[in-house]
Every structure is written in C-alpha cells, then in structure tokens.
Amino acid sequence: MNEISVYKALSNPVRRAILTWLKDPAKQFANWNPTDQEYGVCCGLIQKKANLSQSTISSYLSILESSHLLIGTRYKQWTYYKRNEAFIREFLLHLSDAL
C-alpha cells in the first residue's frame, strides 16, 4: 500500500467530498439511475455536483483512482466511478494500527 498517495488524495477537500458523495449515490445525485449501481456514478454527474470544470474533475478522479480509493469502470462512452470499499477498509485498519 502506498499510503503517501492516499494521504495526498485525501488532502484535497473536493476529493474528500467526492468520496463522501459516492458513499450514498442515491441520496447525493438527483439524476443517478439505480440501474447504474453495478458501475457507480458517471463522471458527468460528479462534475455537475462539484460545479468544477470537466478537466479538474477528471484529474481529481484520476488521483483517487490511482491511489486505489476509487474504481473506474468504462461502459460504452462513459466512465463510472465507485468507492473501493475493500481498500478503504484496509487503509483505515492500517491507519488505526499505525497510530
């Protein structure tokens, strides 16, 4: 586990907010389709909620994915994102043991 990349990913308040939003997408995204649950939430919905440019959100999602906090899934022309719950649990256990 590269904990430094996780700490860097979590250092940004918008990236932390994205992780929080993806914890309960049905509540956080008005136009989210529950049939997309298998894939996660489309990048466009995340961008709309964050009210930031597509390039900024794309960069943030890439950082979260490369630190293993998110899983990105390509479906047709869209990329969907969901939390990597197994990795998040592992990281929290590691953090708890370290501190």
C-alpha positions in Angstrom: 0.0 0.0 0.0 1.3 3.4 -1.0 -0.1 5.4 1.9 1.5 8.6 0.8 -0.6 8.6 -2.4 -3.7 8.1 -0.3 -2.8 10.9 2.1 -2.2 13.2 -0.9 -5.5 12.2 -2.5 -7.3 12.9 0.8 -5.6 16.3 1.3 -8.0 18.0 -1.1 -11.5 18.9 0.2 -13.2 18.3 -3.1 -11.7 14.8 -3.5 -12.8 14.0 0.1 -16.3 15.3 -0.8 -16.4 13.0 -3.9 -15.6 10.0 -1.7 -18.4 11.1 0.7 -20.9 11.6 -2.2 -20.1 8.2 -3.6 -20.8 6.5 -0.3 -24.6 7.1 -0.9 -25.1 8.0 -4.6 -28.9 7.6 -4.5 -29.0 10.4 -1.9 -26.3 12.6 -3.3 -27.0 12.6 -7.1 -30.5 13.6 -8.2 -30.2 12.2 -11.7 -28.5 9.0 -10.7 -30.0 5.8 -12.1 -30.1 2.9 -9.6 -29.6 0.5 -12.5 -26.1 2.0 -12.7 -25.3 0.8 -9.2 -23.1 -2.0 -10.6 -20.9 0.6 -12.3 -21.1 3.5 -10.0 -21.7 7.2 -10.8 -20.9 8.8 -14.2 -18.2 11.4 -14.3 -20.6 14.0 -15.6 -22.9 13.7 -12.5 -19.9 14.2 -10.2 -18.7 17.2 -12.3 -22.2 18.8 -12.1 -22.4 18.3 -8.3 -18.9 19.7 -7.7 -19.5 22.6 -10.1 -15.9 22.4 -11.4 -14.6 22.0 -14.9 -14.5 18.6 -16.6 -10.7 18.6 -16.7 -10.4 19.4 -13.0 -12.9 16.6 -12.0 -11.2 14.2 -14.4 -7.8 15.0 -12.7 -9.4 14.5 -9.2 -11.0 11.2 -10.2 -7.7 10.0 -11.7 -5.8 10.8 -8.5 -8.5 9.0 -6.4 -8.4 6.0 -8.8 -4.6 5.8 -8.9 -4.5 5.8 -5.1 -7.0 2.9 -5.1 -9.7 4.8 -3.3 -12.0 4.6 -6.4 -12.7 2.0 -9.0 -13.3 3.4 -12.5 -15.3 1.3 -15.0 -15.6 2.1 -18.7 -19.1 1.4 -20.0 -19.8 2.4 -23.6 -18.6 6.0 -23.9 -18.8 6.8 -20.2 -16.6 6.1 -17.2 -18.3 5.3 -13.9 -16.7 5.6 -10.5 -17.5 3.9 -7.2 -15.6 3.6 -3.9 -13.2 0.8 -3.4 -14.6 -0.2 -0.1 -12.2 -3.1 0.4 -9.2 -0.8 0.0 -10.7 1.9 2.2 -11.3 -0.6 5.0 -7.7 -1.9 4.6 -6.3 1.7 4.7 -8.4 2.5 7.8 -7.1 -0.6 9.6 -3.6 0.3 8.6 -4.0 3.8 9.8 -5.5 2.6 13.1 -2.6 0.2 13.7 0.0 2.9 12.8 -1.5 5.4 15.2 
